[in-house]
Amino acid sequence: MDEKLLQRGGWEERHSTHEDKASVANGNSNKQTRQSGRLRLFLFLGLICLAVLAVFGIMTRSATTEKLQQQANQATAQLTVSVVKPEKMPANISIDLPGQTQAYVQAPVYAQASGY
């Protein structure tokens, strides 16, 4: 009868020792350790990617700022100022602007005499 149980694996299942259960538990803990190690690896790689992107963005912005500063310096170097002495202009200045001025409503005005 023992041979039949050994062949089916029933005896081993019925008479499993504490060490077998510990080895199964260690297998699960190894699996969890591997998963947590992978998670840490992915987090570490993600942080490295974010750091690289931040450095790239800062360097790009710095280069753009330097170009703009050089263009501004060139523009201010080319500016010229012309000075004009003020002169007296004639007192009557008329400005002709296009357009018409009309009232929205025309009200009649009647002459009134006092005492009525």
Long-range contacts (C-beta under 8 A, 24 or more apart in sequence): none
